Amino acid sequence: MDNKHKLIRKFTVTDAATHDSQLLAQVLDETNTGAGVWADRAYRSEETEHWLGEGGYRSQIHYKGNRGKPLSAYKHQLNRMRSTIRARVEHVFGFQHNSMGGKLIRTIGLARAKTKIALMNLTYNIMRYLQLEKRKPEMRLAYAT
């Protein structure tokens, strides 16, 4: 996701048995100018943190507590700050869920599912582009004053 414009830049599709966190490397965009990687706590592991550090990325992945060992107040505050950025990404999923028929993909075969998701993402990006274009005159007026 492009945090600034809320456009989908890269995606991958797998079967339901594969956890999203296993595909983090595939969805990171090397051309992205920001070094921060924002994700929920399911992505946090020592291996992921090490891999991100070696790749020059800055981990902004949420912290998670363990049974009987809740998060410290500091880490809880960090999660709250990180959630403000992650919320921009969640809007995309919410839009797809509410306005584009949901996230349930009813196809036979992974190739058809990939095609359907690719078309949903393309449609979302076109609709988002139209919103961004509609706001341009307002933005120009704000800069002129």
DSSP file (Angstrom, degrees, kcal/mol; ACC not computed):
  #  RESIDUE AA STRUCTURE BP1 BP2  ACC     N-H-->O    O-->H-N    N-H-->O    O-->H-N    TCO  KAPPA ALPHA  PHI   PSI    X-CA   Y-CA   Z-CA
    1    1 A M              0   0    0      0, 0.0     2,-0.8     0, 0.0     7,-0.2   0.000 360.0 360.0 360.0 142.2    0.0    0.0    0.0
    2    2 A D  B  >> -A    7   0A   0      5,-2.7     4,-2.4     1,-0.2     5,-0.5  -0.854 360.0-159.3 -89.2 112.5    1.0    3.5   -0.7
    3    3 A N  T  45S+     0   0    0     -2,-0.8    -1,-0.2     1,-0.2     0, 0.0   0.844  86.2  50.6 -64.0 -35.5    0.5    5.2    2.6
    4    4 A K  T  45S+     0   0    0      1,-0.2    -1,-0.2    -3,-0.1    -2,-0.0   0.923 127.7  18.3 -71.5 -45.0    0.3    8.7    1.1
    5    5 A H  T  45S-     0   0    0      2,-0.1    -2,-0.2     0, 0.0    -1,-0.2   0.518  95.6-125.6-106.6  -7.3   -2.3    8.1   -1.6
    6    6 A K  T  <5 +     0   0    0     -4,-2.4     2,-0.4     1,-0.2    -3,-0.2   0.915  58.1 147.4  58.3  47.1   -3.9    4.8   -0.4
    7    7 A L  B   < -A    2   0A   0     -5,-0.5    -5,-2.7   121,-0.1     2,-0.6  -0.874  54.1-116.0-109.2 146.0   -3.2    3.0   -3.7
    8    8 A I        +     0   0    0     -2,-0.4     3,-0.1   113,-0.3   117,-0.0  -0.710  36.1 172.9 -81.0 121.4   -2.4   -0.7   -3.9
    9    9 A R        +     0   0    0     -2,-0.6     2,-0.3     1,-0.4    -1,-0.2   0.776  61.9   2.6-100.1 -33.4    1.1   -1.0   -5.2
   10   10 A K        +     0   0    0     17,-0.1    -1,-0.4    19,-0.0     2,-0.3  -0.991  62.5 169.2-156.3 144.3    1.8   -4.7   -5.0
   11   11 A F        -     0   0    0     -2,-0.3     2,-0.3    -3,-0.1   107,-0.0  -0.974  13.9-157.2-151.7 163.9   -0.1   -7.9   -3.9
   12   12 A T        -     0   0    0     -2,-0.3     2,-0.4     2,-0.0    11,-0.0  -0.973  11.0-144.6-141.8 156.1    0.1  -11.6   -4.0
   13   13 A V        +     0   0    0     -2,-0.3     2,-0.3    97,-0.0   101,-0.1  -0.977  22.7 163.9-127.3 134.0   -2.5  -14.3   -3.8
   14   14 A T        -     0   0    0     -2,-0.4     2,-0.1     4,-0.1     6,-0.0  -0.825  43.2 -82.2-135.0 175.7   -2.3  -17.7   -2.1
   15   15 A D    >   -     0   0    0     -2,-0.3     3,-1.4     1,-0.1    -1,-0.1  -0.315  49.8-101.3 -73.8 168.9   -4.6  -20.4   -0.9
   16   16 A A  T 3  S+     0   0    0      1,-0.3    -1,-0.1    -2,-0.1    -2,-0.0   0.681 116.0  68.2 -68.6 -17.9   -6.3  -20.0    2.4
   17   17 A A  T 3  S+     0   0    0      2,-0.1     2,-0.5     0, 0.0    -1,-0.3   0.664  83.4  85.2 -76.8 -15.5   -3.9  -22.4    4.2
   18   18 A T  S <  S-     0   0    0     -3,-1.4     2,-0.2     2,-0.0    -4,-0.1  -0.762  78.6-132.3 -92.7 127.0   -0.9  -20.0    3.8
   19   19 A H    >   -     0   0    0     -2,-0.5     3,-1.7     1,-0.1     4,-0.3  -0.535  15.7-124.9 -77.3 142.8   -0.6  -17.3    6.5
   20   20 A D  G >  S+     0   0    0      1,-0.3     3,-2.1    -2,-0.2    -1,-0.1   0.836 105.9  65.9 -54.3 -37.6    0.0  -13.7    5.2
   21   21 A S  G >  S+     0   0    0      1,-0.3     3,-1.0     2,-0.2    -1,-0.3   0.727  89.6  66.0 -63.4 -21.0    3.1  -13.3    7.3
   22   22 A Q  G <  S+     0   0    0     -3,-1.7    -1,-0.3     1,-0.2    -2,-0.2   0.610 101.9  49.5 -74.7 -10.1    4.9  -16.0    5.2
   23   23 A L  G X> S+     0   0    0     -3,-2.1     4,-1.2    -4,-0.3     3,-0.5   0.157  70.6 115.0-114.6  17.3    4.7  -13.7    2.1
   24   24 A L  H X> S+     0   0    0     -3,-1.0     4,-0.9     1,-0.2     3,-0.6   0.900  76.7  52.6 -56.6 -43.9    6.0  -10.5    3.6
   25   25 A A  H 34 S+     0   0    0      1,-0.2     3,-0.3    -4,-0.2    -1,-0.2   0.835 106.2  54.8 -62.9 -32.5    9.1  -10.5    1.3
   26   26 A Q  H <4 S+     0   0    0     -3,-0.5    -1,-0.2     1,-0.2    -2,-0.2   0.782 109.8  44.6 -74.0 -26.6    7.0  -10.9   -1.8
   27   27 A V  H << S+     0   0    0     -4,-1.2     2,-0.3    -3,-0.6    -1,-0.2   0.540  85.3 105.2 -98.8  -5.6    4.8   -7.8   -1.1
   28   28 A L     <  -     0   0    0     -4,-0.9     2,-0.7    -3,-0.3   -17,-0.1  -0.599  67.9-137.0 -73.6 133.4    7.5   -5.4   -0.1
   29   29 A D    >   -     0   0    0     -2,-0.3     3,-1.5     1,-0.1    -2,-0.1  -0.825   9.2-159.5 -97.1 115.6    8.2   -2.9   -3.0
   30   30 A E  T 3  S+     0   0    0     -2,-0.7    -1,-0.1     1,-0.3    -2,-0.0   0.746  91.5  58.7 -65.8 -23.8   11.9   -2.3   -3.6
   31   31 A T  T 3  S+     0   0    0     -3,-0.1    -1,-0.3     2,-0.0     2,-0.1   0.495  78.0 116.8 -85.2  -2.9   11.1    1.0   -5.3
   32   32 A N    <   -     0   0    0     -3,-1.5   -30,-0.0     1,-0.1    -4,-0.0  -0.441  59.5-148.7 -66.9 135.7    9.3    2.4   -2.3
   33   33 A T  S    S+     0   0    0     -2,-0.1     2,-0.3     2,-0.0    -1,-0.1   0.713  73.9  80.7 -81.0 -20.3   11.1    5.4   -0.9
   34   34 A G        -     0   0    0      1,-0.1    -2,-0.1     2,-0.1     0, 0.0  -0.619  62.8-156.2 -87.5 147.0   10.2    4.8    2.7
   35   35 A A        +     0   0    0     -2,-0.3    23,-3.2    22,-0.1     2,-0.2   0.566  60.5 107.1 -95.2 -10.9   12.1    2.3    4.8
   36   36 A G  E     -b   58   0B   0     21,-0.2     2,-0.5    23,-0.1    23,-0.2  -0.470  51.9-160.3 -75.8 138.0    9.2    1.7    7.3
   37   37 A V  E     -b   59   0B   0     21,-2.3    23,-2.8    -2,-0.2     2,-0.5  -0.976   9.9-164.5-117.6 116.0    7.3   -1.6    7.2
   38   38 A W  E     +b   60   0B   0     -2,-0.5     2,-0.3    21,-0.1    23,-0.2  -0.874  24.1 140.5-106.3 127.9    3.9   -1.4    8.9
   39   39 A A  E     -b   61   0B   0     21,-0.6    23,-2.1    -2,-0.5    47,-0.1  -0.980  48.3 -95.0-157.6 164.5    2.1   -4.6    9.8
   40   40 A D    >   -     0   0    0     -2,-0.3     3,-1.9    21,-0.2     4,-0.3  -0.257  51.4 -90.4 -80.7 176.3    0.0   -6.1   12.6
   41   41 A R  G >  S+     0   0    0      1,-0.3     3,-1.0    22,-0.2    23,-0.1   0.639 115.9  75.9 -67.2 -15.1    1.4   -8.3   15.3
   42   42 A A  G 3  S+     0   0    0      1,-0.2    -1,-0.3     3,-0.0   -21,-0.1   0.739  94.0  54.5 -66.6 -20.2    0.9  -11.5   13.4
   43   43 A Y  G <  S+     0   0    0     -3,-1.9     2,-0.4    19,-0.1    -1,-0.2   0.620  84.1 106.9 -86.5 -13.8    4.0  -10.6   11.3
   44   44 A R    <   +     0   0    0     -3,-1.0     2,-0.3    -4,-0.3     3,-0.1  -0.526  37.1 132.5 -77.2 125.1    6.3  -10.0   14.3
   45   45 A S     >  -     0   0    0     -2,-0.4     4,-2.5     1,-0.1     5,-0.2  -0.957  65.1-109.0-156.4 162.7    8.9  -12.7   14.9
   46   46 A E  H  > S+     0   0    0     -2,-0.3     4,-2.5     1,-0.2     5,-0.2   0.905 120.1  52.4 -61.6 -40.4   12.7  -12.7   15.6
   47   47 A E  H  > S+     0   0    0      2,-0.2     4,-2.6     1,-0.2    -1,-0.2   0.923 110.8  46.2 -62.2 -45.0   13.3  -14.0   12.1
   48   48 A T  H  > S+     0   0    0      2,-0.2     4,-2.7     1,-0.2     5,-0.2   0.923 112.4  50.2 -64.6 -44.5   11.2  -11.2   10.5
   49   49 A E  H  X S+     0   0    0     -4,-2.5     4,-2.1     1,-0.2    -2,-0.2   0.910 113.0  46.7 -60.9 -42.5   12.8   -8.5   12.5
   50   50 A H  H  X S+     0   0    0     -4,-2.5     4,-2.3    -5,-0.2    -2,-0.2   0.929 112.9  49.1 -64.4 -46.2   16.3   -9.8   11.6
   51   51 A W  H  X S+     0   0    0     -4,-2.6     4,-1.6     1,-0.2    -2,-0.2   0.897 111.5  49.0 -61.9 -42.6   15.5  -10.1    7.9
   52   52 A L  H  <>S+     0   0    0     -4,-2.7     5,-2.6     2,-0.2     4,-0.4   0.915 110.7  50.9 -64.4 -42.7   14.0   -6.6    7.8
   53   53 A G  H ><5S+     0   0    0     -4,-2.1     3,-1.1     1,-0.2    -2,-0.2   0.907 110.2  48.7 -61.6 -43.0   17.1   -5.1    9.6
   54   54 A E  H 3<5S+     0   0    0     -4,-2.3    -1,-0.2     1,-0.2    -2,-0.2   0.824 109.0  54.2 -66.3 -30.7   19.5   -6.8    7.1
   55   55 A G  T 3<5S-     0   0    0     -4,-1.6    -1,-0.2    -5,-0.2    -2,-0.2   0.461 119.0-108.7 -83.5  -0.5   17.4   -5.5    4.2
   56   56 A G  T < 5S+     0   0    0     -3,-1.1     2,-0.2    -4,-0.4    -3,-0.2   0.624  74.3 136.6  84.2  12.8   17.6   -1.9    5.4
   57   57 A Y      < -     0   0    0     -5,-2.6     2,-0.6    -6,-0.2    -1,-0.3  -0.588  52.3-133.1 -91.1 156.5   14.0   -1.8    6.4
   58   58 A R  E     -b   36   0B   0    -23,-3.2   -21,-2.3    -2,-0.2     2,-0.3  -0.946  24.6-131.2-110.0 114.9   12.7   -0.2    9.6
   59   59 A S  E     +b   37   0B   0     -2,-0.6   -21,-0.1   -23,-0.2   -23,-0.1  -0.481  33.8 167.5 -71.7 125.9   10.3   -2.4   11.4
   60   60 A Q  E     +b   38   0B   0    -23,-2.8   -21,-0.6    -2,-0.3     2,-0.2  -0.116  30.7 142.9-120.9  30.6    7.0   -0.7   12.5
   61   61 A I  E     -b   39   0B   0    -23,-0.2   -21,-0.2     1,-0.1   -20,-0.1  -0.525  57.4-103.2 -76.6 137.9    5.3   -4.0   13.2
   62   62 A H        -     0   0    0    -23,-2.1     2,-0.2    -2,-0.2   -18,-0.2  -0.211  32.1-120.6 -59.3 147.2    3.0   -4.1   16.2
   63   63 A Y        -     0   0    0     12,-0.3     2,-0.4    -3,-0.1   -22,-0.2  -0.582  25.1-151.1 -83.2 152.7    4.2   -5.7   19.4
   64   64 A K        -     0   0    0     -2,-0.2     2,-0.1   -23,-0.1    12,-0.0  -0.974   5.9-133.9-127.7 144.5    2.3   -8.6   20.9
   65   65 A G        -     0   0    0     -2,-0.4     2,-0.3     6,-0.1     3,-0.0  -0.454  18.6-133.7 -86.5 165.2    1.9   -9.7   24.4
   66   66 A N  B >   -C   69   0C   0      3,-2.1     3,-2.4    -2,-0.1     2,-0.1  -0.747  39.8 -72.4-114.4 165.4    2.2  -13.2   25.6
   67   67 A R  T 3  S+     0   0    0      1,-0.3    -1,-0.1    -2,-0.3     0, 0.0  -0.372 122.0   3.1 -58.8 125.9    0.0  -15.2   28.0
   68   68 A G  T 3  S+     0   0    0     -2,-0.1    -1,-0.3     1,-0.0    -3,-0.0   0.459 121.8  80.4  77.0   0.5    0.6  -14.0   31.5
   69   69 A K  B <   -C   66   0C   0     -3,-2.4    -3,-2.1     3,-0.0     3,-0.1  -0.671  66.3-169.1-139.2  81.0    2.9  -11.2   30.2
   70   70 A P        -     0   0    0      0, 0.0    -6,-0.1     0, 0.0    -3,-0.0  -0.133  35.9 -80.0 -68.1 167.3    1.0   -8.3   28.8
   71   71 A L        -     0   0    0      1,-0.1    -6,-0.1    -8,-0.1     2,-0.1  -0.309  47.0-111.7 -64.9 148.1    2.6   -5.5   26.9
   72   72 A S     >  -     0   0    0      1,-0.1     4,-2.3    -3,-0.1     5,-0.2  -0.340  30.8-107.1 -71.4 163.6    4.4   -2.7   28.8
   73   73 A A  H  > S+     0   0    0      1,-0.2     4,-2.1     2,-0.2     5,-0.1   0.874 120.6  54.2 -60.6 -37.4    2.9    0.7   28.8
   74   74 A Y  H  > S+     0   0    0      2,-0.2     4,-2.3     1,-0.2    -1,-0.2   0.938 110.6  43.5 -63.2 -48.3    5.7    1.9   26.4
   75   75 A K  H  > S+     0   0    0      1,-0.2     4,-2.4     2,-0.2   -12,-0.3   0.854 111.5  55.0 -68.5 -33.4    5.0   -0.9   23.8
   76   76 A H  H  X S+     0   0    0     -4,-2.3     4,-1.8     2,-0.2    -1,-0.2   0.912 109.1  47.8 -63.0 -41.8    1.3   -0.3   24.1
   77   77 A Q  H  X S+     0   0    0     -4,-2.1     4,-2.2     2,-0.2    -2,-0.2   0.895 109.5  53.2 -65.9 -40.5    1.8    3.4   23.3
   78   78 A L  H  X S+     0   0    0     -4,-2.3     4,-2.5     1,-0.2    -2,-0.2   0.922 107.8  51.1 -59.3 -43.9    4.1    2.4   20.3
   79   79 A N  H  X S+     0   0    0     -4,-2.4     4,-1.8     1,-0.2    -1,-0.2   0.894 108.2  52.5 -60.5 -39.7    1.3    0.2   19.0
   80   80 A R  H  X S+     0   0    0     -4,-1.8     4,-0.8     2,-0.2    -1,-0.2   0.913 110.7  46.6 -63.4 -42.6   -1.2    3.0   19.3
   81   81 A M  H >X S+     0   0    0     -4,-2.2     3,-0.7     1,-0.2     4,-0.6   0.903 112.4  50.1 -66.3 -40.4    1.1    5.3   17.3
   82   82 A R  H >X S+     0   0    0     -4,-2.5     4,-2.2     1,-0.2     3,-0.6   0.806 100.8  65.0 -67.9 -28.9    1.7    2.7   14.7
   83   83 A S  H 3X S+     0   0    0     -4,-1.8     4,-2.0     1,-0.2    -1,-0.2   0.787  90.4  64.7 -66.0 -26.9   -2.1    2.1   14.4
   84   84 A T  H << S+     0   0    0     -4,-0.8     4,-0.4    -3,-0.7    -1,-0.2   0.877 109.1  39.2 -64.8 -35.3   -2.6    5.6   13.0
   85   85 A I  H XX S+     0   0    0     -4,-0.6     3,-1.2    -3,-0.6     4,-0.7   0.912 114.5  52.7 -77.4 -45.2   -0.6    4.7    9.9
   86   86 A R  H >X S+     0   0    0     -4,-2.2     4,-2.0     1,-0.3     3,-0.6   0.800  96.0  69.6 -62.3 -27.9   -2.0    1.2    9.6
   87   87 A A  H 3X S+     0   0    0     -4,-2.0     4,-1.4     1,-0.2    -1,-0.3   0.831  91.4  60.2 -60.4 -31.8   -5.5    2.6    9.7
   88   88 A R  H <> S+     0   0    0     -3,-1.2     4,-0.6    -4,-0.4    -1,-0.2   0.887 106.9  45.8 -63.1 -38.0   -4.9    4.1    6.3
   89   89 A V  H XX S+     0   0    0     -4,-0.7     4,-1.2    -3,-0.6     3,-1.0   0.893 106.6  58.0 -70.9 -39.9   -4.3    0.6    4.9
   90   90 A E  H 3X S+     0   0    0     -4,-2.0     4,-2.4     1,-0.3    -1,-0.2   0.788  94.9  66.4 -63.5 -26.6   -7.3   -0.9    6.6
   91   91 A H  H 3X S+     0   0    0     -4,-1.4     4,-2.5     1,-0.2    -1,-0.3   0.866  97.3  55.0 -60.7 -35.4   -9.6    1.7    4.9
   92   92 A V  H <X S+     0   0    0     -3,-1.0     4,-2.4    -4,-0.6    -1,-0.2   0.940 109.2  45.4 -63.7 -47.2   -8.7   -0.1    1.6
   93   93 A F  H  X S+     0   0    0     -4,-1.2     4,-2.4     1,-0.2    -2,-0.2   0.888 112.5  52.5 -64.1 -38.1   -9.9   -3.4    2.9
   94   94 A G  H  X S+     0   0    0     -4,-2.4     4,-2.9     2,-0.2     5,-0.3   0.906 109.1  49.0 -63.3 -41.7  -13.0   -1.8    4.3
   95   95 A F  H  X>S+     0   0    0     -4,-2.5     4,-3.0     2,-0.2     5,-0.6   0.931 112.4  47.7 -63.7 -45.3  -13.8   -0.2    1.0
   96   96 A Q  H  X5S+     0   0    0     -4,-2.4     6,-1.5     1,-0.2     4,-1.0   0.891 115.5  46.1 -62.8 -38.1  -13.4   -3.5   -0.8
   97   97 A H  H  <5S+     0   0    0     -4,-2.4     4,-0.2    -5,-0.2    -2,-0.2   0.931 122.8  32.4 -70.1 -45.7  -15.5   -5.3    1.8
   98   98 A N  H  <5S+     0   0    0     -4,-2.9    -2,-0.2    -5,-0.2    -3,-0.2   0.839 132.2  25.4 -83.6 -34.6  -18.3   -2.8    1.9
   99   99 A S  H  <5S+     0   0    0     -4,-3.0    -3,-0.2    -5,-0.3    -2,-0.1   0.581 120.7  47.4-110.0 -12.3  -18.4   -1.4   -1.7
  100  100 A M  S  <<S-     0   0    0     -4,-1.0    -1,-0.1    -5,-0.6    -2,-0.1   0.109 118.7 -85.1-122.8  22.6  -17.0   -4.2   -3.9
  101  101 A G  S    S-     0   0    0     -4,-0.2     3,-0.3    -3,-0.1    -4,-0.2   0.595  72.9 -84.1  91.0   9.9  -18.8   -7.3   -2.7
  102  102 A G        -     0   0    0     -6,-1.5    -4,-0.1    -7,-0.2    -5,-0.1  -0.200  47.1 -75.6  89.8 179.8  -16.6   -8.3    0.2
  103  103 A K  S    S+     0   0    0      2,-0.1     2,-0.5    -6,-0.0    -1,-0.2   0.444  89.0 112.8 -99.6  -3.4  -13.4  -10.3    0.5
  104  104 A L        -     0   0    0     -3,-0.3     2,-0.6    -7,-0.1     0, 0.0  -0.601  52.7-158.9 -75.7 122.9  -14.9  -13.7    0.0
  105  105 A I        -     0   0    0     -2,-0.5     2,-0.9     2,-0.1     8,-0.1  -0.908   7.3-169.9-107.0 114.7  -13.6  -15.1   -3.3
  106  106 A R        +     0   0    0     -2,-0.6     2,-0.3     2,-0.1    -2,-0.0  -0.733  38.6 121.3-107.3  83.0  -15.8  -17.9   -4.7
  107  107 A T        -     0   0    0     -2,-0.9     2,-0.6     2,-0.0    -2,-0.1  -0.912  60.5-120.5-134.4 163.1  -13.7  -19.3   -7.6
  108  108 A I  S    S+     0   0    0     -2,-0.3     4,-0.3     2,-0.0    -2,-0.1  -0.941  81.6  16.1-105.9 118.4  -12.4  -22.7   -8.5
  109  109 A G  S  > S-     0   0    0     -2,-0.6     4,-1.6     2,-0.1     5,-0.1   0.161  80.8-101.0  98.3 144.9   -8.6  -22.7   -8.8
  110  110 A L  H  > S+     0   0    0      1,-0.2     4,-2.7     2,-0.2     5,-0.2   0.834 116.1  60.9 -68.1 -34.8   -5.9  -20.3   -7.7
  111  111 A A  H  > S+     0   0    0      1,-0.2     4,-2.0     2,-0.2    -1,-0.2   0.909 106.9  45.2 -61.9 -42.5   -5.5  -18.7  -11.2
  112  112 A R  H  > S+     0   0    0     -4,-0.3     4,-2.5     2,-0.2    -1,-0.2   0.883 112.1  51.9 -68.7 -37.9   -9.2  -17.5  -11.2
  113  113 A A  H  X S+     0   0    0     -4,-1.6     4,-2.6     2,-0.2     5,-0.2   0.921 109.3  50.2 -63.7 -42.8   -8.9  -16.2   -7.7
  114  114 A K  H  X S+     0   0    0     -4,-2.7     4,-2.6     1,-0.2    -2,-0.2   0.911 111.4  48.9 -60.6 -42.7   -5.7  -14.3   -8.6
  115  115 A T  H  X S+     0   0    0     -4,-2.0     4,-2.3     2,-0.2    -2,-0.2   0.927 111.8  48.0 -63.7 -45.1   -7.5  -12.8  -11.6
  116  116 A K  H  X S+     0   0    0     -4,-2.5     4,-2.2     2,-0.2    -2,-0.2   0.918 114.5  45.4 -63.5 -43.9  -10.5  -11.8   -9.6
  117  117 A I  H  X S+     0   0    0     -4,-2.6     4,-2.7     2,-0.2     5,-0.2   0.899 111.2  53.3 -67.5 -40.2   -8.4  -10.2   -6.8
  118  118 A A  H  X S+     0   0    0     -4,-2.6     4,-2.4    -5,-0.2    -2,-0.2   0.912 110.9  47.0 -59.9 -42.5   -6.2   -8.4   -9.4
  119  119 A L  H  X S+     0   0    0     -4,-2.3     4,-2.6     2,-0.2    -1,-0.2   0.882 111.3  51.0 -68.6 -37.6   -9.4   -6.9  -11.1
  120  120 A M  H  X S+     0   0    0     -4,-2.2     4,-2.5     2,-0.2    -2,-0.2   0.921 112.3  46.9 -63.4 -42.8  -10.8   -5.9   -7.7
  121  121 A N  H  X S+     0   0    0     -4,-2.7     4,-2.6     2,-0.2  -113,-0.3   0.902 112.7  49.3 -66.0 -40.8   -7.5   -4.2   -6.8
  122  122 A L  H  X S+     0   0    0     -4,-2.4     4,-2.4     2,-0.2    -2,-0.2   0.927 111.8  48.7 -62.8 -45.0   -7.3   -2.5  -10.2
  123  123 A T  H  X S+     0   0    0     -4,-2.6     4,-2.5     2,-0.2    -2,-0.2   0.917 111.2  50.3 -61.5 -43.6  -10.9   -1.3   -9.8
  124  124 A Y  H  X S+     0   0    0     -4,-2.5     4,-2.9     1,-0.2     5,-0.2   0.946 110.2  49.8 -59.2 -48.0  -10.1    0.0   -6.4
  125  125 A N  H  X S+     0   0    0     -4,-2.6     4,-2.6     1,-0.2    -2,-0.2   0.881 110.7  49.9 -61.0 -38.7   -7.1    1.9   -7.7
  126  126 A I  H  X S+     0   0    0     -4,-2.4     4,-2.2     2,-0.2    -1,-0.2   0.932 112.6  46.7 -64.6 -44.7   -9.1    3.5  -10.5
  127  127 A M  H  X S+     0   0    0     -4,-2.5     4,-1.7     1,-0.2    -2,-0.2   0.899 113.6  48.5 -64.1 -39.8  -11.8    4.6   -8.1
  128  128 A R  H  X S+     0   0    0     -4,-2.9     4,-2.4     2,-0.2    -2,-0.2   0.902 108.7  54.0 -66.2 -40.5   -9.2    6.0   -5.7
  129  129 A Y  H  X S+     0   0    0     -4,-2.6     4,-2.6     1,-0.2    -2,-0.2   0.903 106.5  52.2 -59.4 -42.1   -7.5    7.8   -8.6
  130  130 A L  H  X S+     0   0    0     -4,-2.2     4,-2.1     1,-0.2    -1,-0.2   0.891 109.2  50.0 -62.6 -38.8  -10.8    9.5   -9.4
  131  131 A Q  H  X S+     0   0    0     -4,-1.7     4,-1.4     2,-0.2    -2,-0.2   0.918 111.3  48.6 -63.9 -42.8  -11.1   10.6   -5.8
  132  132 A L  H  X S+     0   0    0     -4,-2.4     4,-0.6     1,-0.2    -2,-0.2   0.900 111.9  48.8 -65.1 -40.6   -7.6   12.0   -5.8
  133  133 A E  H >< S+     0   0    0     -4,-2.6     3,-0.8     1,-0.2    -1,-0.2   0.872 107.6  55.3 -66.3 -37.1   -8.2   13.8   -9.1
  134  134 A K  H 3< S+     0   0    0     -4,-2.1     4,-0.4     1,-0.2    -1,-0.2   0.829 107.7  50.0 -64.8 -31.9  -11.5   15.3   -7.8
  135  135 A R  H 3X S+     0   0    0     -4,-1.4     4,-2.1     1,-0.2    -1,-0.2   0.607  86.5  89.5 -82.8 -12.5   -9.6   16.8   -4.8
  136  136 A K  H <X S+     0   0    0     -3,-0.8     4,-2.5    -4,-0.6     5,-0.2   0.899  84.6  50.0 -57.9 -46.7   -6.9   18.4   -6.9
  137  137 A P  H  > S+     0   0    0      0, 0.0     4,-2.1     0, 0.0    -1,-0.2   0.904 111.6  49.9 -60.3 -38.1   -8.6   21.8   -7.5
  138  138 A E  H  > S+     0   0    0     -4,-0.4     4,-1.9    -3,-0.2    -2,-0.2   0.898 110.9  49.5 -63.5 -39.8   -9.3   22.1   -3.8
  139  139 A M  H  X S+     0   0    0     -4,-2.1     4,-1.9     1,-0.2    -1,-0.2   0.893 108.8  52.0 -67.4 -39.1   -5.7   21.3   -3.0
  140  140 A R  H  X S+     0   0    0     -4,-2.5     4,-1.7     1,-0.2    -1,-0.2   0.904 109.6  49.9 -64.3 -40.2   -4.5   23.9   -5.5
  141  141 A L  H  X S+     0   0    0     -4,-2.1     4,-1.3     1,-0.2    -1,-0.2   0.889 108.5  52.9 -64.6 -38.7   -6.7   26.6   -3.9
  142  142 A A  H  < S+     0   0    0     -4,-1.9    -1,-0.2     1,-0.2    -2,-0.2   0.878 111.2  46.3 -65.6 -36.9   -5.4   25.7   -0.4
  143  143 A Y  H  < S+     0   0    0     -4,-1.9    -1,-0.2     1,-0.2    -2,-0.2   0.806 107.8  57.6 -74.8 -28.5   -1.8   26.1   -1.6
  144  144 A A  H  <        0   0    0     -4,-1.7    -1,-0.2     1,-0.2    -2,-0.2   0.787 360.0 360.0 -73.2 -27.6   -2.6   29.4   -3.4
  145  145 A T     <        0   0    0     -4,-1.3    -1,-0.2    -5,-0.1    -2,-0.2   0.475 360.0 360.0 -88.2 360.0   -3.9   31.1   -0.2
